[in-house]
Amino acid sequence: MKIRKLIILLTVMSAFSSCMKNDMIYPDTKACITTFSVEGQTKSTIYSDNQKVEVTIPTSLNASSLKLTGFAITEGATVTSAFPAIGETINLSDTVRVTLHLYRDYNWKIYIVRSDEGIDAKPQLYNMSFDNWTQDGRTWCLYGNGASDTQKEVWGSANKGTSILGKNTTTPEENFLAVPGSGKKAAKLTSITLVGQFAAGNLFNGKFVGLKGLTGAELAWGTPFTARPASLHGYYCYQGATVNYADNAHSSLKGTIDEGHIMILLTDWDAQFHVISTANQFVDTANDPNIIGYADLPTTGNSTKYTEFTLPITYRNNRTPKWAVIVAASSKNGDYFTGGEGSTLFLDEFEFIY
């Protein structure tokens, strides 16, 4: 009888244990490859829903020995299978499988597509026309429906921070365009105040990392880019307001007319540069040794029409870039919470000229 009771008890415990295992609830966060690049590639496209990375390389490139130049995964995740470090070589002559772990395993595939299309073309960044927009909840994002993970991180703005309070400083403009046409849009950057704090409209290549306290943010500047264009061409219209917000260092600007700006950097940083306003961590555009090409265009005045511009890029050396950063702001001192409420910068149809 005792043996029979013991068998019944073990059976119940086993069933209970099985239920516990099968019903375990994991957090929603998935382990994803967020960055992947190899030397000589044309592009890498990440599909997080299907857990795969498609790497496009020229037909002449040897896929069996490619230098890994970029690899990042979701914060907190780990790689549980063998995988090379950045700077080492990877063999992509066949599909590479890598397992990531974050509460459970995620099996990813990395494979190549060979194509010579676009190799001789003059490369541009995704959505430089500013035609493609998506609203994610209350946040306007500078990418279109169906954009890949990589395309979603080409353009960032402060919207992810300001939209929490119901406002976007960077929005699509459908009526006031430099180049009209079906489906065309421009970008509208507006300086506003939120709960008494000044915020400039902005856009940049990279991603918004997050808020820093109540008064700052962290931005990751840079999108992969290896070409050396001669200039940046496009259109802008600036409507500057009177500066009515300023920090102590810029108090002398109060009462003057605000200025915006458009800036481009081509760099060979080892990784994206993290701008952190609360720590006064900004790019030293004059002295950063990793800056290869640079140009800056102040925007001034109060106009009702677009100005066409061609901004020459000054190269400081002959090195090959790894990152491109185009930055624009409706108040150029917005990082220092200085500017005019209502200052507005319209941008349309950017393009690299070679």
Secondary structure as UniProt FT lines:
FT   HELIX           2..22
FT   STRAND          33..38
FT   TURN            39..40
FT   STRAND          43..47
FT   TURN            48..51
FT   STRAND          52..57
FT   TURN            59..60
FT   TURN            63..64
FT   STRAND          66..73
FT   TURN            75..76
FT   STRAND          78..79
FT   TURN            86..87
FT   STRAND          89..90
FT   STRAND          96..101
FT   STRAND          105..114
FT   TURN            117..118
FT   TURN            126..129
FT   STRAND          134..136
FT   TURN            137..138
FT   STRAND          139..141
FT   TURN            145..146
FT   HELIX           149..152
FT   TURN            153..154
FT   STRAND          155..156
FT   HELIX           159..162
FT   HELIX           163..165
FT   STRAND          170..173
FT   TURN            182..183
FT   STRAND          186..190
FT   STRAND          192..194
FT   TURN            195..196
FT   STRAND          197..199
FT   STRAND          202..212
FT   TURN            213..215
FT   STRAND          216..221
FT   STRAND          223..224
FT   STRAND          231..239
FT   HELIX           248..253
FT   TURN            254..255
FT   STRAND          260..267
FT   STRAND          273..276
FT   HELIX           277..279
FT   TURN            285..287
FT   TURN            289..290
FT   STRAND          291..299
FT   STRAND          307..312
FT   STRAND          314..315
FT   STRAND          323..329
FT   TURN            332..333
FT   HELIX           334..336
FT   TURN            341..342
FT   STRAND          344..353
//
